[in-house]
Amino acid sequence: MSGHKILLAEDDKNLGYVLKEYLEMHEYNVTLARNGQEGLDFFTKSVFDLCILDVMMPVMDGFTLAAKIKEIDEDIPFLFLTAKALKIDKLKGFKLGADDYIVKPVDEGELFARIQAIVKRTKPKVSTEPKILNIGIYTFNYPNLELKTHNKTTQLTQKEADLLKALCDSQGTILDRNNTLKKLWGENDYFNRRSMDVFISRLRKYLDQDPNIKIKNVHGKGFVLVVEC
């Protein structure tokens, strides 16, 4: 369970501190936001496995935050914390895609058990997709970090291979820059954006033996891998 990252958005300082300390005792990595807008800011800059959202928060309420988070990552699991036990509020939360709903006062043991259930239920399935891909004249062996032509083998770093794999998975469509930065670099900041540009340049150089392969930059959006026939 160690390593799972949780975004906890809770404006009650005491409760937020207690829950953060409790979950970190159980080896979760917890980022605490004091309001909905701060929670959204954290979510856009890092990668999380689960979100715990208080419903009633200043600046931006939990329902609004959940909707905005789902626009960024529709698969992220989340649960609501609320002082309200009204059926209409629970239904609203579940319509937004909530995995669970806990009414305050929060029992830490119950919260932990529900988080465990969500993490287990949403654990990524074993991929059955091919591990060796053809890109023009190249053969890309992702597990072995190798990019081959008939006369040359380039040994890739893990980050180079991950980025090339992401481009291949979205071939012909835009690979979103923001989401890729979050997944591969952990955060979307100035230095990581520059780092990503360097890696894209490297991949272009590795693929330059085939004039039919291009990695196009879509300004403000991301990159597209194009393999012309």
Residue, then its C-alpha position, 0 to 999 in steps of 0.5 A: m500500500s505504500g506509495h499511494k498518493i491521496l489528495l485530502a481537501e478539508d477546511d477544518k484544520n484540526l480534522g485535516y491534520v488528524l486525518k493526514e497524520y492517521l493516513e500517513m501512519h498507514e504509509y499513504n502519501v497525503t497532500l492536504a488542501r485547505n479549500g476547493q481551489e487549493g485542492l484543484d491547484f494541487f491536482t493539476k500539478s501532481v498525480f494522485d491515486l485517490c481524492i478525499l473531498d469535504v463537501m462544504m469548503p470555502v472558495m470552491d465546494g467539494f461537489t464543484l471540485a469533484a466535477k473539475i477533477k473529473e474533467i481532468d481525469e475521469d478515472i480518478p476515484f474519490l469519496f466525500l466527507t460531509a456533515k450532511a446526511l441528507k439523501i439528496d446530497k448523497l445522490k448528488g455525490f454519487k451522480l458525480g461519480a463518487d466511490d463512497y460517502i462518509v458522514k462526519p464525525v469521521d471514524e478514522g478506522e472506517l475511513f481507512a477501511r473504505i480507502q483500502a476497499i477503493v484502492k483494491r477495487t480500482k487497482p490497475k488491471v494487467s495490460t494485455e497490449p503488445k510490448i513490441l511496437n513497429i514505428g515506420i522502419y523502427t522496432f520499439n521494444y518497450p520492456n527492453l528500452e530498445l529502439k531498433t532499425h536493421n543497422k542500429t540499436t538505440q538504448l533508451t532511458q526509462k523516461e525516453a521509453d515511457l514518453l515514446k510509448a505514450l506517443c505511440d499509444s496516442q499515435g495520430t492524435i494529440l498527446d496532452r502535455n499537461n497530463t503527460l507531465k503529471k504522469l511521467w514527471g510528477e508535476n507540471d512546472y517550468f523546469n519539467r516542461r523544459s525537460m519534456d521539450v528536451f526529451i521530445s528533441r531526443l526522440r526526434k533525433y532517434l527517429d530521424q532515419d525515417p523521413n515519414i515519422k514526425i513528432k509535431n508540436v501542437h501549440g498549447k496542447g501537446f504533441v502528435l506522433v505522425v507516421e506517414c505511409 
